[in-house]
Amino acid sequence: MKISGRNKLEATVKEIVKGEVMAKVVMDHKGTELVAAITIDSVEDLNLAIGDKVTALVKATEMMVIK
């Protein structure tokens, strides 16, 4: 599969919290916690489970820096 997104982070699924429609997927990328909100259908279609190796695609329209 080809995709235009360039911000790809290899990660491991640490936790999946399912709600009624959406799920919170917590991943680990080199010691940094990443969190994504995806649909329950997507969790099921991907057959996601704790320990799975995944790729997190990051798309942002804005980034801020504070010091």
C-alpha positions as CSV (number, residue, x, y, z in Angstrom):
1,M,0.0,0.0,0.0
2,K,1.3,3.5,-0.9
3,I,0.5,6.5,1.3
4,S,1.4,10.2,0.9
5,G,2.0,10.7,4.7
6,R,5.7,11.0,5.5
7,N,5.5,11.2,9.3
8,K,5.6,7.4,10.0
9,L,6.5,6.1,13.5
10,E,7.1,2.5,14.2
11,A,5.3,1.6,17.5
12,T,4.0,-1.1,19.7
13,V,0.4,-1.2,21.0
14,K,0.3,-0.9,24.8
15,E,-3.4,-0.4,25.5
16,I,-6.7,-0.3,23.8
17,V,-9.7,1.4,25.5
18,K,-13.0,0.9,23.7
19,G,-15.9,3.3,24.0
20,E,-19.2,3.0,22.3
21,V,-18.1,4.3,18.9
22,M,-14.4,5.3,19.3
23,A,-11.3,3.6,20.8
24,K,-8.2,5.1,22.4
25,V,-5.1,3.3,21.2
26,V,-2.0,3.9,23.3
27,M,1.3,3.0,21.6
28,D,5.0,3.1,22.5
29,H,7.5,4.6,20.1
30,K,11.1,4.4,21.5
31,G,9.9,5.2,25.0
32,T,7.5,7.9,23.9
33,E,3.8,7.3,24.4
34,L,1.6,8.0,21.4
35,V,-2.2,8.1,21.6
36,A,-4.6,7.8,18.8
37,A,-8.4,8.0,18.7
38,I,-9.8,5.6,16.1
39,T,-13.2,4.0,15.4
40,I,-14.1,0.7,17.0
41,D,-14.7,-0.6,13.4
42,S,-11.0,0.3,12.6
43,V,-9.8,-1.6,15.7
44,E,-11.8,-4.6,14.6
45,D,-10.8,-4.3,10.9
46,L,-7.1,-4.1,11.9
47,N,-7.6,-6.9,14.5
48,L,-5.5,-4.8,16.9
49,A,-4.2,-6.3,20.0
50,I,-1.8,-5.5,22.8
51,G,1.8,-6.1,21.7
52,D,1.1,-5.6,18.0
53,K,3.8,-3.8,16.0
54,V,2.1,-0.9,14.1
55,T,3.0,2.2,12.2
56,A,1.6,5.5,13.5
57,L,1.0,8.0,10.8
58,V,1.0,11.6,12.1
59,K,-0.8,14.3,10.2
60,A,-0.9,17.8,11.7
61,T,-2.1,21.0,10.2
62,E,-0.5,23.0,13.0
63,M,2.5,22.7,15.3
64,M,3.4,24.8,18.3
65,V,6.7,25.1,20.2
66,I,7.0,26.4,23.8
67,K,9.9,26.9,26.0
